[in-house]
Amino acid sequence: MDGTAASGTGSWLDGVRPYVEKGPVAAFTLGISSGFPIAMIGATLTSRLAQDGLDKKTITAFTLGFLVYNLKPLWAWMVDGVRLPILGALGQRASWLIFSGLLVVAAVANLAFVDPATNLSGTIIAALLVGFAGATFDIVIDAYRIEQLEPYQLGVGSGMAQYGYRIGNVAAASLALFLAARFGWSLAYLSCAGFVMPAILTGLWLGEPERHRDPAARRGVSEMVASIVGPFVEFFKRQGAVIILIFILIHKIGDTLANIVLRLMLNDLGFTNDEIAIYDVGVGFWAYLIGVFIGGVLYARLGLKRAVLISLALMAISNASFALLAATGHSNLGLAGTIGFENMASGIGSVSVIAYFSALCDLRYTAAQFALISAASSVVGRLLTATTAGALVERLGYVNFYWMTTAIAFPGVFLFWWMSRSGIIDRSIGDAGTREVADPDETAA
C-alpha cells in the first residue's frame, strides 16, 4: 500500500490487522463518548417527558436539540483556531477534547436537576445546552479521530468509531432507563455523564495527534476572519469541489427517506412490538455491526473508490428490499431478511463513506471541514423527510414509495462512479487522506 486513502492493495489479513492498532482502538473509545450525549436528548428524554405526563406536541419541541448538531459548522472553526488558556499546553486537540467533555458533563448535570413538570422552559434550554455541548464534543472527536489515524487506517478507524458510537448510544440509553426506574432521573443522568471518560482518557493517554497541523498564527481581526472562512475557501479551491458538494448533499436522500417511514410501514403491515423488537432492533443491530467490520476490511483491501462505490450500490439496492417486503406483507422471514440486508449495507456504507469524507479534510482545518461535510450530508434528507415523506406514502403507497427511494439513491451512485472515472476523487483528496505524519516545518509555519 502507498499510504494514500484512495489506494487498495495487499492481502485480506492486511484488512484485519489495523483493527488492533493504536489509532483504530482510539477511534473506538472516542466513539463510545460521542454516542452518549445524543442519547440523553433522544429517546431517553422522550421517555422522561412522557412519564412526567407532557403531551406529544410539547415533547416533539425537544427535537430542537438535534437541530444544533446540524449547525455545528458555525462554530467548528473555534476548535481549529482558538487556543484554550491553561489546558492549551496539552495541545490544540487534546485540550479541546477535555474542555468539551467537561462541557457535556456540566450540560447533562444541568438537565438532570431540571424538573420538566414544573420548569418546562428550563428543560428546553437544558436540552439545547446538551445539544450544543454534544455537538462541540463531536466536532473535537471527529477531528481527533481523523488526525490520529494514518491514511490506510481511515476505513477501519471509521468502522471502529461506528462500533463505539452504537455501543455508547445504546449503553447510555439503557443505563438511564434502568437507573431511572429505580433511583430517579437525576441520578440516571448524572451516572451517564461518566460516558465522557473514554474520550478524555484517550486524549490524556495519546496526547496531541502526530498528524495535527496548526493553522497560521492569528494576530488581528483580518487573521480571525481568515480563520473562519479559510476552511471553506480551501475546500472550494479544489478542482471539482462543487461536484463533490453535490454528491455530499444527495448521496443519502434515498436512504434517509426509506428509513424514516419504516416503523409506520411495519405497523401498517401488522407486525407486533415483539416482532419489531426482535427483527428490526435485534437483527438490525447485529447486522449493522457485521456490516461495519466488512466495510473496514473492504476499504483496506479494495481502496477508497471501489469500497465507496460498492457500498453506495448496496445501500441503493437495499431500498428495493423494503419495496419487496411491502408487496409481500406480514412475513417475519421477509422482515428479518430485509432488515439484515439493509443494516449490513448501512454498516458497510458508514465505514467507507465516512472514511472518504475524512480523507477530504485539510489537516489545518480538520474540525471545521468535517463538521461542514457531516452536516451537509444529512441536511437535505432531513428536510425532505420532514416535509414530504408522509405525503408521498399517502399518495404512492409503500411499494411505489420504496421503489421511488431506490431510484432516488442511484444518481449518487452514478455521480460517484463518474467522479472516480474523471479523476475528481484523486485530485480532491485532502492531506488527511495522503499525509502519513506531520511535517515539523509546516507545523511551525
C-alpha positions as CSV (number, residue, x, y, z in Angstrom):
1,M,0.0,0.0,0.0
2,D,1.3,3.5,-0.8
3,G,-0.3,5.1,2.2
4,T,-3.0,7.1,0.4
5,A,-6.6,6.7,1.2
6,A,-7.5,6.1,-2.4
7,S,-5.4,3.0,-3.0
8,G,-6.2,-0.6,-2.1
9,T,-3.7,-3.5,-2.2
10,G,-2.4,-6.3,0.0
11,S,-3.8,-9.4,1.5
12,W,-7.1,-9.8,3.3
13,L,-5.0,-10.1,6.5
14,D,-3.9,-6.5,5.9
15,G,-7.6,-5.5,6.1
16,V,-8.0,-7.1,9.6
17,R,-4.7,-6.1,11.2
18,P,-5.5,-2.4,11.6
19,Y,-8.4,-3.3,14.0
20,V,-5.9,-3.9,16.8
21,E,-3.6,-0.9,16.1
22,K,-3.5,2.2,18.4
23,G,-5.3,4.6,16.1
24,P,-8.4,2.5,15.4
25,V,-8.6,1.4,19.1
26,A,-8.6,5.1,20.0
27,A,-11.4,5.7,17.4
28,F,-13.5,3.1,19.2
29,T,-13.1,4.7,22.6
30,L,-13.8,8.1,21.2
31,G,-16.9,6.7,19.5
32,I,-18.3,5.5,22.8
33,S,-18.2,9.0,24.2
34,S,-19.6,10.5,21.0
35,G,-22.7,8.3,21.1
36,F,-23.9,9.2,24.5
37,P,-24.9,12.9,24.5
38,I,-27.5,12.5,21.8
39,A,-29.0,9.6,23.7
40,M,-29.6,12.0,26.6
41,I,-31.8,14.3,24.4
42,G,-33.2,11.5,22.2
43,A,-35.3,8.5,23.3
44,T,-34.2,8.9,26.9
45,L,-35.5,12.4,27.3
46,T,-38.7,11.4,25.4
47,S,-39.3,8.7,27.9
48,R,-38.7,11.0,30.8
49,L,-41.1,13.7,29.4
50,A,-43.8,11.1,28.7
51,Q,-43.6,9.7,32.2
52,D,-44.0,13.2,33.5
53,G,-47.3,13.5,31.6
54,L,-46.3,16.0,28.9
55,D,-48.4,16.0,25.7
56,K,-46.9,14.8,22.4
57,K,-46.7,18.3,20.8
58,T,-44.7,19.5,23.7
59,I,-42.4,16.5,23.6
60,T,-41.7,17.0,19.9
61,A,-40.5,20.5,20.6
62,F,-37.4,19.0,22.1
63,T,-36.2,17.8,18.7
64,L,-34.6,21.3,18.6
65,G,-31.8,19.7,20.5
66,F,-30.9,17.6,17.4
67,L,-31.0,20.7,15.1
68,V,-28.0,22.0,17.0
69,Y,-25.9,19.2,15.5
70,N,-26.7,20.5,12.0
71,L,-25.5,24.0,13.0
72,K,-22.1,22.9,14.3
73,P,-20.2,24.3,11.2
74,L,-21.0,27.8,12.6
75,W,-18.5,27.4,15.5
76,A,-16.3,24.4,14.4
77,W,-13.6,26.9,13.3
78,M,-13.0,27.7,17.0
79,V,-11.9,24.1,17.7
80,D,-9.2,24.6,15.0
81,G,-8.1,28.1,15.8
82,V,-8.8,29.2,19.4
83,R,-6.1,28.2,21.9
84,L,-7.6,27.5,25.3
85,P,-5.9,29.0,28.4
86,I,-4.1,26.6,30.7
87,L,-5.4,23.4,29.0
88,G,-3.9,24.7,25.8
89,A,-0.5,23.5,27.0
90,L,-1.7,19.9,26.3
91,G,-2.1,20.7,22.6
92,Q,-5.0,22.0,20.5
93,R,-6.9,18.8,20.0
94,A,-6.2,17.2,23.5
95,S,-7.2,20.4,25.3
96,W,-10.4,20.9,23.4
97,L,-11.3,17.2,23.9
98,I,-11.0,17.6,27.7
99,F,-12.8,21.0,27.7
100,S,-15.7,19.9,25.5
101,G,-16.0,16.7,27.6
102,L,-16.4,18.8,30.7
103,L,-19.0,21.0,28.9
104,V,-21.0,17.9,28.2
105,V,-20.8,16.8,31.9
106,A,-22.0,20.2,33.0
107,A,-24.8,20.3,30.5
108,V,-26.0,16.8,31.4
109,A,-25.8,17.6,35.1
110,N,-27.9,20.7,34.5
111,L,-30.5,18.6,32.6
112,A,-30.5,16.1,35.5
113,F,-31.7,18.7,38.0
114,V,-34.3,20.4,35.9
115,D,-37.9,19.2,36.5
116,P,-39.9,19.2,33.3
117,A,-43.2,19.2,35.2
118,T,-42.5,22.5,36.9
119,N,-40.0,24.2,34.6
120,L,-40.6,23.3,31.0
121,S,-38.8,26.3,29.5
122,G,-35.8,25.5,31.7
123,T,-35.9,21.9,30.5
124,I,-35.9,23.1,26.8
125,I,-32.9,25.3,27.4
126,A,-31.1,22.5,29.3
127,A,-31.8,20.1,26.3
128,L,-30.4,22.7,23.9
129,L,-27.3,23.1,26.0
130,V,-26.7,19.4,25.9
131,G,-27.1,19.5,22.1
132,F,-24.6,22.4,21.9
133,A,-22.1,20.7,24.2
134,G,-22.6,17.3,22.5
135,A,-22.2,18.8,19.0
136,T,-19.0,20.6,20.1
137,F,-17.7,17.3,21.6
138,D,-18.5,15.6,18.3
139,I,-16.5,18.3,16.4
140,V,-13.4,17.7,18.5
141,I,-13.8,13.9,18.5
142,D,-14.1,13.7,14.7
143,A,-11.0,16.0,14.3
144,Y,-9.0,14.0,16.8
145,R,-10.0,10.7,15.2
146,I,-9.1,11.8,11.7
147,E,-5.7,13.2,12.8
148,Q,-4.9,10.2,15.0
149,L,-5.4,7.7,12.1
150,E,-2.9,7.2,9.3
151,P,-4.5,7.3,5.7
152,Y,-4.5,3.5,5.4
153,Q,-6.4,3.3,8.8
154,L,-9.3,5.7,7.8
155,G,-11.6,2.9,6.8
156,V,-11.1,0.6,9.8
157,G,-10.9,3.7,12.1
158,S,-14.3,4.9,10.8
159,G,-15.7,1.4,11.4
160,M,-14.3,1.3,15.0
161,A,-15.8,4.7,15.6
162,Q,-19.2,3.4,14.4
163,Y,-18.9,0.4,16.8
164,G,-18.1,2.7,19.7
165,Y,-20.9,5.1,18.8
166,R,-23.5,2.4,18.6
167,I,-22.4,0.8,21.9
168,G,-22.1,4.2,23.7
169,N,-25.5,5.3,22.5
170,V,-27.3,2.1,23.4
171,A,-25.5,1.6,26.7
172,A,-26.2,5.2,27.8
173,A,-29.9,5.0,26.9
174,S,-30.3,1.6,28.5
175,L,-28.4,2.6,31.7
176,A,-30.5,5.8,32.0
177,L,-33.8,3.8,31.8
178,F,-32.6,1.2,34.2
179,L,-31.4,3.6,36.9
180,A,-34.4,6.0,36.4
181,A,-36.8,3.1,37.2
182,R,-35.0,2.5,40.5
183,F,-33.4,5.8,41.7
184,G,-35.0,8.6,39.6
185,W,-34.0,10.6,36.6
186,S,-31.5,12.9,38.3
187,L,-29.2,10.0,39.3
188,A,-29.7,8.3,36.0
189,Y,-28.5,11.4,34.0
190,L,-25.6,12.0,36.4
191,S,-24.4,8.4,36.1
192,C,-24.5,8.6,32.3
193,A,-22.2,11.6,32.4
194,G,-19.4,9.2,33.1
195,F,-19.5,8.2,29.4
196,V,-17.3,11.2,28.6
197,M,-14.4,9.4,30.3
198,P,-13.3,7.1,27.4
199,A,-12.7,10.1,25.2
200,I,-11.0,12.2,27.9
201,L,-8.8,9.3,28.9
202,T,-7.9,8.7,25.3
203,G,-6.8,12.3,24.9
204,L,-4.7,12.1,28.1
205,W,-3.2,8.8,27.0
206,L,-2.3,9.6,23.4
207,G,-1.9,13.4,23.7
208,E,-1.8,15.5,20.6
209,P,-2.2,13.6,17.3
210,E,1.0,13.5,15.3
211,R,-0.7,14.5,12.1
212,H,-2.3,17.6,13.6
213,R,-1.3,20.9,11.8
214,D,-2.0,24.2,13.4
215,P,-3.2,26.9,11.0
216,A,-1.1,30.1,10.6
217,A,-0.9,32.3,13.7
218,R,-3.6,34.8,14.1
219,R,-2.9,38.3,15.5
220,G,-5.7,40.6,14.4
221,V,-9.2,40.9,13.1
222,S,-8.2,40.0,9.5
223,E,-6.5,36.9,10.6
224,M,-9.5,35.9,12.7
225,V,-11.8,36.4,9.7
226,A,-9.4,34.3,7.7
227,S,-9.6,31.5,10.2
228,I,-13.4,31.4,9.8
229,V,-13.6,31.5,6.0
230,G,-10.3,29.7,5.4
231,P,-11.6,26.1,5.7
232,F,-14.4,26.9,3.2
233,V,-12.1,28.8,0.8
234,E,-9.5,26.0,0.9
235,F,-12.2,23.4,0.1
236,F,-13.8,25.3,-2.8
237,K,-10.4,26.0,-4.4
238,R,-10.1,22.3,-5.2
239,Q,-10.9,21.0,-8.7
240,G,-14.4,19.6,-8.7
241,A,-15.3,21.0,-5.3
242,V,-18.9,21.9,-6.4
243,I,-19.5,18.4,-7.8
244,I,-18.2,16.8,-4.6
245,L,-20.5,19.1,-2.6
246,I,-23.5,18.0,-4.7
247,F,-22.5,14.3,-4.0
248,I,-22.3,15.0,-0.3
249,L,-25.8,16.6,-0.4
250,I,-27.6,13.9,-2.4
251,H,-25.9,10.6,-1.6
252,K,-28.1,9.8,1.4
253,I,-31.5,11.2,0.3
254,G,-32.9,7.8,-0.7
255,D,-31.6,6.1,2.4
256,T,-33.0,8.8,4.7
257,L,-36.4,8.7,3.1
258,A,-36.6,5.0,3.2
259,N,-35.8,4.7,6.9
260,I,-38.0,7.5,8.2
261,V,-41.2,5.7,7.4
262,L,-40.1,2.1,8.1
263,R,-41.8,1.9,11.5
264,L,-45.0,3.3,10.0
265,M,-44.9,0.5,7.3
266,L,-44.2,-2.2,9.9
267,N,-47.2,-1.1,12.0
268,D,-49.5,-1.0,8.9
269,L,-48.3,-4.5,7.9
270,G,-49.4,-5.8,11.2
271,F,-46.1,-6.5,12.9
272,T,-46.3,-6.7,16.7
273,N,-44.0,-4.8,19.0
274,D,-42.3,-8.1,19.9
275,E,-41.6,-8.9,16.2
276,I,-40.3,-5.4,15.6
277,A,-38.0,-5.6,18.7
278,I,-36.6,-9.0,17.6
279,Y,-36.2,-8.3,13.9
280,D,-35.8,-4.6,13.4
281,V,-33.9,-3.8,16.6
282,G,-32.2,-7.2,17.4
283,V,-31.3,-8.5,13.9
284,G,-30.7,-4.9,12.7
285,F,-28.2,-4.2,15.5
286,W,-26.0,-7.3,14.8
287,A,-26.3,-7.0,11.0
288,Y,-25.1,-3.4,11.3
289,L,-22.0,-4.4,13.4
290,I,-21.2,-7.2,10.9
291,G,-21.5,-4.7,8.1
292,V,-19.2,-2.3,9.8
293,F,-16.5,-5.0,10.1
294,I,-16.9,-6.0,6.4
295,G,-16.8,-2.3,5.4
296,G,-13.5,-1.8,7.2
297,V,-11.9,-4.9,5.5
298,L,-13.3,-3.9,2.1
299,Y,-11.9,-0.4,2.4
300,A,-8.4,-1.6,3.4
301,R,-8.4,-4.3,0.7
302,L,-10.1,-2.5,-2.2
303,G,-9.2,1.1,-1.6
304,L,-11.5,4.2,-1.2
305,K,-13.0,4.4,-4.7
306,R,-14.1,0.8,-5.1
307,A,-15.2,0.4,-1.5
308,V,-17.4,3.6,-1.6
309,L,-18.9,2.6,-5.0
310,I,-19.8,-0.9,-3.8
311,S,-21.3,0.4,-0.5
312,L,-23.4,3.1,-2.3
313,A,-24.8,0.5,-4.7
314,L,-25.6,-1.9,-1.8
315,M,-27.4,0.9,0.1
316,A,-29.4,1.8,-3.0
317,I,-30.4,-1.8,-3.7
318,S,-31.4,-2.3,0.0
319,N,-34.2,0.2,-0.5
320,A,-35.7,-2.2,-3.1
321,S,-35.8,-4.9,-0.4
322,F,-38.3,-2.6,1.5
323,A,-40.5,-2.5,-1.6
324,L,-40.5,-6.3,-1.8
325,L,-41.4,-6.5,1.9
326,A,-44.2,-4.1,1.4
327,A,-45.5,-6.1,-1.5
328,T,-45.1,-9.4,0.4
329,G,-46.9,-8.2,3.5
330,H,-46.6,-9.6,7.0
331,S,-43.7,-12.1,6.9
332,N,-41.2,-12.5,9.8
333,L,-38.7,-14.2,7.4
334,G,-39.1,-11.3,4.9
335,L,-38.6,-8.7,7.7
336,A,-35.5,-10.5,9.0
337,G,-34.0,-10.6,5.5
338,T,-34.9,-7.0,4.7
339,I,-33.6,-5.6,8.0
340,G,-30.5,-7.8,7.9
341,F,-29.6,-6.7,4.4
342,E,-30.4,-3.1,4.9
343,N,-28.4,-2.7,8.1
344,M,-25.5,-4.7,6.8
345,A,-25.4,-2.4,3.7
346,S,-25.6,0.6,6.0
347,G,-22.8,-0.6,8.2
348,I,-20.6,-1.1,5.1
349,G,-21.5,2.3,3.8
350,S,-21.0,4.1,7.1
351,V,-17.4,3.0,7.1
352,S,-16.4,3.7,3.5
353,V,-18.3,7.0,3.1
354,I,-17.2,8.4,6.5
355,A,-13.6,7.4,5.6
356,Y,-14.0,9.2,2.3
357,F,-15.3,12.3,3.9
358,S,-12.5,12.2,6.5
359,A,-9.9,11.9,3.6
360,L,-11.4,15.1,2.1
361,C,-10.2,17.2,5.0
362,D,-7.2,19.5,5.1
363,L,-5.3,18.8,8.3
364,R,-5.1,22.5,9.1
365,Y,-8.9,22.7,9.2
366,T,-10.0,19.2,10.1
367,A,-12.6,20.2,12.7
368,A,-14.3,22.9,10.5
369,Q,-14.3,21.0,7.3
370,F,-15.5,17.7,8.6
371,A,-18.3,19.5,10.6
372,L,-19.4,21.1,7.3
373,I,-19.3,17.9,5.4
374,S,-21.1,15.8,8.0
375,A,-23.8,18.4,8.5
376,A,-24.3,18.8,4.7
377,S,-24.6,15.1,4.2
378,S,-27.8,14.9,6.2
379,V,-29.5,18.2,5.9
380,V,-31.3,17.6,2.5
381,G,-32.6,14.2,3.6
382,R,-33.8,15.6,6.9
383,L,-35.6,18.5,5.2
384,L,-37.3,16.2,2.7
385,T,-38.4,13.6,5.3
386,A,-39.8,16.3,7.5
387,T,-41.8,17.9,4.6
388,T,-42.7,15.2,2.1
389,A,-42.2,11.6,3.3
390,G,-45.7,11.2,4.8
391,A,-47.4,12.8,1.9
392,L,-45.6,10.7,-0.6
393,V,-46.5,7.5,1.2
394,E,-50.2,8.5,1.3
395,R,-50.1,9.3,-2.4
396,L,-48.0,6.4,-3.7
397,G,-48.4,3.6,-1.2
398,Y,-45.5,1.8,0.4
399,V,-44.5,-0.3,-2.6
400,N,-44.2,2.5,-5.0
401,F,-42.7,4.8,-2.4
402,Y,-39.8,2.4,-1.8
403,W,-39.2,1.9,-5.5
404,M,-39.0,5.7,-5.7
405,T,-36.4,5.9,-2.9
406,T,-34.4,3.2,-4.7
407,A,-34.5,5.3,-7.9
408,I,-33.5,8.4,-6.0
409,A,-30.5,6.7,-4.5
410,F,-28.9,5.7,-7.8
411,P,-27.9,9.3,-9.0
412,G,-25.5,9.4,-6.1
413,V,-24.0,6.0,-7.2
414,F,-23.6,7.1,-10.8
415,L,-22.2,10.5,-9.8
416,F,-19.5,8.9,-7.6
417,W,-18.7,6.5,-10.5
418,W,-18.3,9.4,-12.8
419,M,-16.2,11.3,-10.2
420,S,-13.9,8.2,-10.0
421,R,-13.5,7.8,-13.7
422,S,-12.9,11.5,-14.3
423,G,-10.1,11.7,-11.6
424,I,-12.0,14.2,-9.4
425,I,-11.8,11.8,-6.4
426,D,-8.0,11.5,-6.6
427,R,-7.5,15.2,-7.1
428,S,-9.9,16.3,-4.4
429,I,-8.4,14.2,-1.5
430,G,-7.0,16.4,1.2
431,D,-3.8,15.7,3.1
432,A,-5.8,13.9,5.8
433,G,-6.1,11.1,3.2
434,T,-2.5,11.2,2.0
435,R,-0.2,12.6,4.7
436,E,1.4,9.9,6.9
437,V,2.9,12.1,9.6
438,A,3.1,15.8,10.4
439,D,5.8,17.9,8.8
440,P,7.6,19.8,11.5
441,D,8.3,22.7,9.2
442,E,4.7,23.0,8.2
443,T,3.5,22.7,11.7
444,A,5.7,25.5,12.8
445,A,4.6,27.7,9.9
